[in-house]
């Protein structure tokens, strides 16, 4: 049981960190979109900014998938902890 509690706590920590990365990625994407709008408005070249935005968005998809895998693991871990409890 103690091992399951440790596993659950560790998974919760990983989930919290993954969620932080997703939130951070969202802020980065929002800033890049704002910068892109300013560049377009000012008539500046935007190809590199668009490519960077695409890279950020692709990375964000990976971060979200990672977070979701951890959350799915947490569901399994929590389930095991409940049914392993004495009583």
Secondary structure per residue as TSV (DSSP state, phi and psi in degrees):
chain	resnum	aa	ss	phi	psi
A	1	X	-	360.0	-41.7
A	2	X	H	-61.7	-38.5
A	3	X	H	-63.7	-38.8
A	4	X	H	-66.9	-38.2
A	5	X	H	-63.9	-41.2
A	6	X	H	-64.0	-44.0
A	7	X	H	-61.7	-42.0
A	8	X	H	-64.0	-45.2
A	9	X	H	-63.2	-42.0
A	10	X	H	-64.4	-42.4
A	11	X	H	-65.7	-39.2
A	12	X	H	-62.0	-40.5
A	13	X	H	-63.3	-42.4
A	14	X	H	-64.2	-39.9
A	15	X	H	-64.5	-42.3
A	16	X	H	-61.9	-43.2
A	17	X	H	-65.4	-42.3
A	18	X	H	-63.2	-39.5
A	19	X	H	-65.6	-37.3
A	20	X	H	-61.4	-42.9
A	21	X	H	-63.4	-39.4
A	22	X	H	-63.7	-45.4
A	23	X	H	-63.4	-41.7
A	24	X	H	-62.9	-42.2
A	25	X	H	-62.8	-37.8
A	26	X	H	-63.6	-41.3
A	27	X	H	-64.6	-41.7
A	28	X	H	-61.9	-43.5
A	29	X	H	-64.0	-43.4
A	30	X	H	-61.0	-44.3
A	31	X	H	-63.6	-39.5
A	32	X	H	-66.1	-39.7
A	33	X	H	-63.7	-41.0
A	34	X	H	-62.6	-43.7
A	35	X	H	-62.7	-40.3
A	36	X	H	-62.2	-42.1
A	37	X	H	-62.1	-41.9
A	38	X	H	-64.5	-42.8
A	39	X	H	-62.2	-45.0
A	40	X	H	-62.5	-43.7
A	41	X	H	-61.6	-37.6
A	42	X	T	-86.8	2.2
A	43	X	T	73.1	21.4
A	44	X	-	-85.0	160.4
A	45	X	-	-62.8	139.5
A	46	X	-	-123.3	-0.2
A	47	X	H	-59.1	-48.7
A	48	X	H	-64.9	-39.9
A	49	X	H	-64.7	-38.3
A	50	X	H	-67.7	-40.3
A	51	X	H	-64.1	-41.5
A	52	X	H	-64.1	-41.3
A	53	X	H	-60.5	-43.3
A	54	X	H	-61.1	-42.6
A	55	X	H	-61.6	-44.1
A	56	X	H	-62.1	-42.6
A	57	X	H	-65.9	-39.4
A	58	X	H	-66.2	-41.0
A	59	X	H	-63.3	-37.7
A	60	X	H	-63.8	-39.3
A	61	X	H	-60.2	-39.8
A	62	X	H	-66.7	-40.8
A	63	X	H	-63.8	-41.3
A	64	X	H	-65.0	-43.9
A	65	X	H	-62.2	-41.0
A	66	X	H	-62.8	-46.2
A	67	X	H	-59.7	-41.8
A	68	X	H	-67.4	-34.9
A	69	X	H	-65.2	-40.7
A	70	X	H	-64.2	-43.7
A	71	X	H	-61.3	-39.8
A	72	X	H	-64.6	-40.6
A	73	X	H	-63.0	-40.2
A	74	X	H	-60.4	-39.7
A	75	X	H	-60.4	-43.0
A	76	X	H	-67.1	-44.1
A	77	X	H	-62.9	-45.3
A	78	X	H	-62.8	-41.0
A	79	X	H	-60.8	-45.6
A	80	X	H	-64.4	-37.8
A	81	X	H	-65.6	-40.0
A	82	X	H	-64.8	-45.7
A	83	X	H	-81.9	-10.4
A	84	X	H	-92.2	-8.7
A	85	X	S	-66.2	137.4
A	86	X	-	-69.7	152.3
A	87	X	-	114.8	360.0
